[in-house]
Amino acid sequence: MQASILLPRCIAGPLAQGLAALTLVVLVSGGFAAAADGAAARNERLRQRLADGVLRWGGDAEGGAPFQLRDPKDPGRVIGFEVELADALADVLSHKLGIPIVAEFVQYEWSTLGLGLLESRDFDCIISGFEITPKRREEMRFIRPYYIYAEQLVVRADDERIHGLDDCLDKSVGTLNGTAADRTLEERGVRHIVRFDGQVEPYLDLEAGRLDAVLLDTPIVLYYASVNPKLKNAGPPFGRGEYGIALRPDDEDLAEALDDALVELVRNGRLLSILRRWHLWNADQVALALSPDRETQLRGLGFDADGRPRPEAELPPVDPVDIHVIADSARSWTFPQYAPLLLKAACMTVFLTLCSMAVAVVIALPVCLARLYGPPPVPWLALAYVEFFRGIPLLLLLFVLYFGFSSFGLQMPAVATAIVGFGLNYAAYEAEVYRSAILSVPVGQWDAGRALGMTEATTFRRIILPQALQTALGPMTNDFVALFKDTSLVSVIAVPELTKEYLILSRSSLKFLELGLLTAVLYLCMSVPLGYLSRYLEHRFKSAR
Amino acid sequence: MMAQTESEPLISVTGLVKRYGDRRVLDSVSLSIGQRETVALIGPSGSGKSTLLRCINGLTAWEGGEIRVGPHRLQAAGTPGPNGAPSRQVRRLLGMVFQDFQLFPHLSAADNVGEAPRQVLGLDRAAARSRAAELLERVGMASYAASYPYQLSGGQKQRVAIARALAMQPQGLLCDEITSALDPELKHEVLSVLEDLKRDGMTLVLVTHEMGFARRAADRVVVLAEGRVIEEGPPRQVLDAPRSDRTRQFLSRVLS
């Protein structure tokens, strides 16, 4: 722009002025060319980076409205203002790079999003009500924020004692574990902080009188508290903070491109539309407008040049989301709609259990044999295996296998990791089951086998092992039942199984009881038949003795 | 099968010493058992009878002396040279029947009998089946071929156990108090099987408390006490006119 204005002047003007201007032109145009070259090269790298046409973003649909939740019309779909934001970003990126790019939501556990991004690299960025904090900034690359939230204290509608956080110092206050609100409560010295993993439970406890107040982010308050006539806000919102999109520090090209794309959405008013559609737009959002072209951004964000919100009437119309979307889901979701989703998740649970048990049963035999019959120090090593895998929590094992090993470049898919983790852990238990079963076979059976001229190995294989397996089948079936329930742990490494699906669906609809009963029935369908099988086998073999 | 004459003993035990800790369970026992001979080993409990039997087919290790069975030689623990392979050779010559049967509970009567021929001798399924059928017939258990051990009475179990030992076509049987766990009316069926075997020329070494049977069927009675052979000879002599006080004491207690 500037270069083309300067050019005619330098031809018309005096020589000295002309020379100076010429120098400037050369410098400026040279600089522009370099910048253009840089952008072109970056875009080329990005085209290769995003060659599969997918921008993967990690979030947790358990987070619910308005972030990510299941669609009231179709519980199999994820909607939310962050879904719309991710789609819009992908659109801009696609347009800029000239290749088709779609945003893909990766269901994750909120508490392990950071590990999923940095260690196992399961997605490109986090968009999940993820607050920008100094500590997170040290590890991740945040682009500019896309929303300014505040903390809002909520109390029971009939509560006249609490008007702000200062009235709560000796009261029980609920919040979400690990959030900015949690840190606020700690810094303010609130005595009894009750930390939850879901945003619904604190309000349920508040309603039930188990809590005196709940401190959470304003978007959550909007969808879970303000729609509940039994609750009210106590005092104005305070403690503003920013939700940001986090990337890996080594992913600078994508970070810059997403930052550019977000600026674009700010300028062209698309972010405003999304926020207004979800009832999230307010005066605080003025802080999203940053220099250099702050004025354009202010306009795009629905503010006048002085940063005052423009009247709603002047803003383009939007198609607002029903603020009672959660109640809507509760009303409109019917059994035929959500049952298949739970059933599908139950299939994953069954699959995980079967595969893990198969792995465990196979690994357990050599471990057990090494422990019983190996020459030293083999039995000691086998015992170490048993003690180690039996002694460490499964959760820890899954974490280390999935996030720990991936930092050494040893990456396994989440499902495979889960199967290996459970397999190793349960093998320790099964090895002990085998061991006691083998030892329970009378020594006389060994004598009988040997007295017939069989070798030790043949005696073991043909005489001892078949009897031991009969003894072991009962306890093994019991472990099998336990494993069905233990598989619910794998949601920490983002394997979509039954319990997680239940949590997601119930937080999008508050149908805790109804969905819970169905989920329980599904678990019982898996475990009760196994229980019968266990008792049948036990009875059969007992009578055979 | 073996190039052996009748006069050569099938089993010869020389200076056998077995200790459990400080206790000498077998204190320099020497004993020789000929082909086709039936020997009854008697004596007070704890005298080492069962241990001697277990040493003979290599189920238990010992500290001194040696055992010859046919051409095979078993040596004390710690003696250079393997005992595993010779033990298995010895077990091919001598079957063993236990007081508590030790049938394989997961196998039918026929499979109990046929398992070792299949696994050790390499017989195919059909051959093992027919051998099992033949032997079960011989012990009067033909109609129980498909039964599992838990479906059989004690006497029936013991007869299957004998058939199982015979399936390896041994020259002798070591019987360790095989009627002790049986009711009196069931003992008879097992003892009559033993008498049949004796008639067919099987060498029998019986640890027993059945003095009546010993008197009737044994060629020789050996009395063990405190790990020593204190007396041996024909049943009439040992049982009716014992030379040793210790034997007399024992017999008076058993026979009263």
Interface residues (C-beta under 8 A of the other chain):
Chain A: P442 G444 Q445 D447 A448 R450 A451 L452 G453 M454 T455 T458 R462 I463 P466 Q467 Q470 S543 A544 R545
Chain B: R54 N57 L59 S87 R88 R91 R92 G95 M96 F98 D100 Q102 L103 F104 P105 H106 E115 A116 Q119 V120 Y148 Y150 R164 A165 A167 M168
